[in-house]
Amino acid sequence: MELEKIGGVLRDPSRPLKERFRAVFTLRGLGGKTALDIMLKTIQEDTSELLKHEIAYVMGQMQDPAAIEGLIDIPNGPKMEPIVRHEAAEALGALGKDDNIRASLAKALASKELPVEVEETCSLALRKLEWSKSPEENLSANPYDSVDPAPPFPKEYSSDLGALLLNESEDLFLRYRAMFSLRNKGDEESVLALCKSLTEDKSSALFRHEVAYVLGQIQSPSSQKALLQSLHNETEHPMVRHEAAEALGSLGTPEIHEELKKFTGPKVPQVVRQSCEVALDFVDYNQSGEFQYANTLNLVQSCS
């Protein structure tokens, strides 16, 4: 019953998006098939591409094979927004070695009119699945407990990670591996290399969006300038600006709060505007002393 009430919050378009986002993460924490079914129904019916994209991300992170059936056709669905198709493809890569996953990703890649961000995501997911057949050992440790679209390099990897990250002619999967190795190191030099790639890369919006995501995980004050530059850049792909906004929300300084508010007007692309609204809620949460961000269970219980 409470899961259905949480689902009611998630599926209610009249509720503030920040409440619906909190419902997504509440369902993630509760888990199970009913939670997955509620999230999948929202992907199929809702109009917010940001919300649908976030649900697909969460379904991959939950690591429940029951999510595969609902996600399997989304990368091939031309009526679904590219950012949602991308996230579904990435989620399928996170969910493992099922032959149906490989077939779905390969089918998407065979499409003649595949958006580039979806194409790159499907290629990366297939590369990760291929890598997982004979994974290397002694990988650098991920301190963030996330399921990533590419593995880091082994700890003993001796090449210049920053140079590999910035090399636009290099294989994208290897650049992703360098990205996650630098993320895992998380020192100042690594953060600055990531910032440089965010603001200077010209090769791939998907790549830049993932850089913004890992900067949000690291939460280094040194990344604020680069993330703000990305958010303010009106020629940047909205997918990158959206991820920069959410990363800024994780930093949560008063200056960032004021900057995010500048991008909540009706002329801002929807996915960027809504990301700023969600990021502002996360800043408020961090400053409020609330015990838990994913608080929708408490909300529906208090209304009973």
C-alpha positions in Angstrom: 0.0 0.0 0.0 2.8 2.5 0.9 4.6 1.6 -2.3 1.5 2.6 -4.3 1.3 5.8 -2.4 4.9 6.6 -3.1 4.1 5.8 -6.7 1.2 8.2 -6.6 3.7 11.0 -5.7 6.0 10.0 -8.5 3.4 9.8 -11.1 1.5 13.0 -10.2 2.6 15.7 -12.7 1.0 18.4 -10.5 3.5 17.8 -7.7 6.8 19.8 -7.7 9.5 17.9 -9.6 11.7 17.9 -6.5 9.1 15.8 -4.7 8.9 13.4 -7.6 12.7 13.0 -7.6 12.7 12.2 -3.9 10.1 9.6 -4.6 12.3 8.0 -7.2 15.1 7.6 -4.7 12.7 6.4 -2.0 11.6 3.6 -4.4 15.2 2.8 -5.1 15.9 2.3 -1.5 12.8 0.1 -1.0 13.5 -2.0 -4.1 11.6 -4.9 -5.4 9.4 -5.7 -8.4 6.6 -3.4 -7.4 8.9 -0.4 -7.1 10.4 -1.3 -10.6 7.0 -1.6 -12.1 6.0 1.8 -10.8 9.1 3.4 -12.2 8.8 1.8 -15.6 5.1 2.9 -15.8 6.3 6.5 -15.2 8.9 6.2 -18.0 6.2 5.1 -20.4 3.7 7.8 -19.4 5.4 10.9 -18.1 6.3 14.0 -20.1 9.5 15.1 -18.2 12.5 13.7 -20.0 14.7 14.6 -17.0 12.5 12.5 -14.6 12.3 9.6 -17.1 16.1 9.7 -17.6 16.7 9.7 -13.8 14.4 6.7 -13.4 16.3 4.7 -16.0 19.6 5.6 -14.2 18.2 4.4 -10.9 16.9 1.2 -12.4 20.4 0.4 -13.6 21.9 1.2 -10.3 19.5 -1.0 -8.4 21.2 -4.1 -10.0 17.9 -6.0 -10.1 17.7 -8.3 -13.2 13.9 -7.8 -13.1 14.5 -4.3 -14.5 15.9 -5.7 -17.8 12.6 -6.6 -19.4 11.3 -3.0 -18.9 14.4 -1.3 -20.2 15.3 -3.6 -23.0 13.4 -1.9 -25.9 13.9 1.7 -24.8 17.2 2.3 -26.6 15.5 1.2 -29.9 12.4 3.4 -29.3 12.5 6.4 -31.7 9.6 8.1 -30.0 11.4 8.3 -26.6 13.7 11.3 -26.0 17.4 10.6 -26.8 18.5 11.4 -23.2 16.1 8.7 -21.9 17.3 6.2 -24.6 20.9 6.9 -23.6 20.2 6.4 -19.9 18.3 3.1 -20.6 21.2 1.8 -22.7 23.7 2.7 -20.0 21.4 1.0 -17.4 21.3 -2.1 -19.5 25.1 -2.1 -19.6 25.1 -1.8 -15.8 22.7 -4.7 -15.4 25.1 -7.3 -16.8 25.7 -10.1 -19.2 22.2 -11.1 -20.4 22.3 -12.1 -24.1 19.1 -10.1 -24.7 20.9 -7.0 -23.5 23.7 -7.5 -26.1 21.1 -8.1 -28.8 19.1 -4.9 -27.9 22.2 -2.7 -27.9 23.4 -4.2 -31.2 20.0 -3.7 -32.7 20.1 0.0 -31.7 23.5 0.4 -33.2 22.2 -1.0 -36.5 19.7 1.8 -36.7 20.4 4.4 -39.5 19.1 7.4 -37.5 20.4 6.8 -34.1 21.2 10.0 -32.1 24.9 10.2 -31.5 24.6 10.2 -27.7 22.6 7.0 -27.9 25.0 5.4 -30.4 28.0 6.2 -28.2 26.3 4.9 -25.1 25.3 1.6 -26.8 28.9 1.2 -28.0 30.3 1.8 -24.5 27.9 -0.6 -22.9 28.8 -3.3 -25.4 32.5 -2.7 -24.8 31.9 -2.9 -21.0 30.1 -6.2 -21.5 32.9 -7.5 -23.6 35.5 -6.4 -21.0 33.5 -8.2 -18.3 34.1 -11.6 -19.9 37.8 -11.4 -18.7 38.0 -8.5 -16.3 41.4 -7.3 -15.0 42.2 -7.5 -11.3 43.4 -4.9 -8.8 41.3 -2.1 -10.3 41.4 1.2 -8.5 38.7 1.3 -5.8 35.4 3.2 -6.4 34.7 5.1 -3.2 31.2 6.1 -4.5 29.4 2.8 -4.7 28.1 3.5 -8.2 27.8 1.1 -11.1 29.8 2.9 -13.9 29.6 2.7 -17.7 33.3 1.7 -17.9 35.8 0.2 -15.4 38.8 2.2 -14.1 42.3 1.0 -15.0 44.2 -1.3 -12.7 46.1 0.5 -9.9 49.5 -0.3 -11.6 48.5 1.5 -14.8 51.4 3.8 -15.5 50.4 5.9 -18.5 49.4 9.6 -18.1 45.7 9.4 -17.3 45.1 13.2 -17.8 46.7 13.0 -21.3 44.5 10.0 -22.2 41.4 11.8 -20.9 42.1 14.9 -23.0 43.1 13.0 -26.2 40.1 13.5 -28.5 41.4 11.1 -31.1 41.7 8.2 -28.5 39.2 5.4 -28.1 36.1 6.7 -26.1 36.0 3.6 -23.9 39.7 4.1 -22.9 39.0 7.8 -22.2 36.1 6.7 -19.9 38.4 4.3 -18.1 40.8 7.2 -17.6 38.0 9.4 -16.3 36.9 6.9 -13.7 40.5 6.2 -12.6 40.9 10.0 -12.1 37.6 10.1 -10.3 38.7 7.3 -7.9 42.0 9.2 -7.2 40.0 12.4 -6.5 43.1 14.5 -5.8 43.5 18.1 -6.9 45.5 17.2 -10.0 42.8 14.7 -11.1 40.0 17.2 -10.5 41.7 19.8 -12.6 42.3 17.4 -15.4 38.6 16.5 -15.3 37.6 20.2 -15.3 39.9 20.9 -18.3 38.2 18.1 -20.3 34.7 19.4 -19.4 35.4 22.9 -20.7 37.7 22.1 -23.6 36.6 18.8 -25.1 35.0 19.1 -28.5 34.6 15.5 -29.4 31.6 14.2 -27.5 28.7 15.7 -25.5 28.2 12.3 -23.9 31.8 12.3 -22.7 31.5 15.8 -21.2 28.2 15.0 -19.5 29.9 12.0 -17.8 32.8 14.2 -16.7 30.2 16.6 -15.1 28.7 13.6 -13.3 31.9 12.4 -11.8 32.8 15.9 -10.7 29.5 15.9 -8.9 30.5 12.7 -7.1 33.9 14.1 -6.1 32.3 17.4 -4.8 35.6 19.3 -4.9 35.3 23.1 -4.6 37.9 23.3 -7.3 35.3 22.1 -9.9 32.8 25.0 -9.3 34.2 27.3 -11.9 34.3 24.7 -14.7 30.8 23.4 -13.8 29.4 27.0 -13.8 31.1 27.7 -17.2 29.4 24.6 -18.6 26.0 25.5 -17.2 26.2 29.1 -18.6 27.3 27.9 -22.0 24.2 28.2 -24.2 25.9 26.5 -27.1 26.6 23.4 -25.0 24.4 20.3 -25.3 21.5 20.5 -22.8 22.5 17.0 -21.6 25.9 18.4 -20.4 24.4 21.5 -18.9 21.8 19.4 -17.0 24.6 17.2 -15.5 26.6 20.3 -14.6 23.6 21.8 -12.8 23.1 18.6 -10.7 26.8 18.4 -10.0 26.7 22.0 -8.8 23.8 21.1 -6.5 26.1 18.6 -4.8 28.6 21.4 -4.0 25.8 23.6 -2.6 27.6 26.9 -1.8 25.5 30.1 -1.4 27.0 31.4 -4.7 25.9 28.2 -6.5 22.4 28.6 -5.1 22.1 32.0 -6.6 23.5 30.9 -9.9 21.1 27.9 -10.2 18.2 30.2 -9.6 19.1 32.1 -12.8 18.2 29.0 -14.9 14.7 28.4 -13.6 12.9 30.6 -16.1 10.6 29.5 -19.0 13.2 30.4 -21.7 15.7 27.9 -20.3 15.6 24.4 -22.0 13.3 22.2 -20.0 15.9 19.6 -19.1 18.3 22.3 -17.9 15.6 24.2 -16.0 14.3 21.2 -14.3 17.8 20.0 -13.3 18.4 23.4 -11.7 15.1 23.0 -9.8 16.2 19.6 -8.5 19.7 20.9 -7.7 18.3 23.7 -5.7 16.3 21.2 -3.7 19.5 19.2 -3.0 21.2 22.4 -1.9 18.3 23.2 0.5 18.4 19.6 1.8 22.1 19.8 2.6 21.6 23.0 4.4 18.5 21.9 6.3 19.7 19.2 8.6 17.1 16.8 7.2 17.9 13.2 8.1 17.2 11.7 4.7 16.8 13.0 1.1 14.7 10.0 0.0 11.9 10.9 2.4 8.7 10.1 0.5 7.9 7.1 2.7 7.7 9.5 5.7 5.7 11.9 3.7 3.0 9.4 2.7 2.9 7.9 6.2 2.3 11.3 7.8 -0.6 11.9 5.4 -2.3 8.6 6.2 
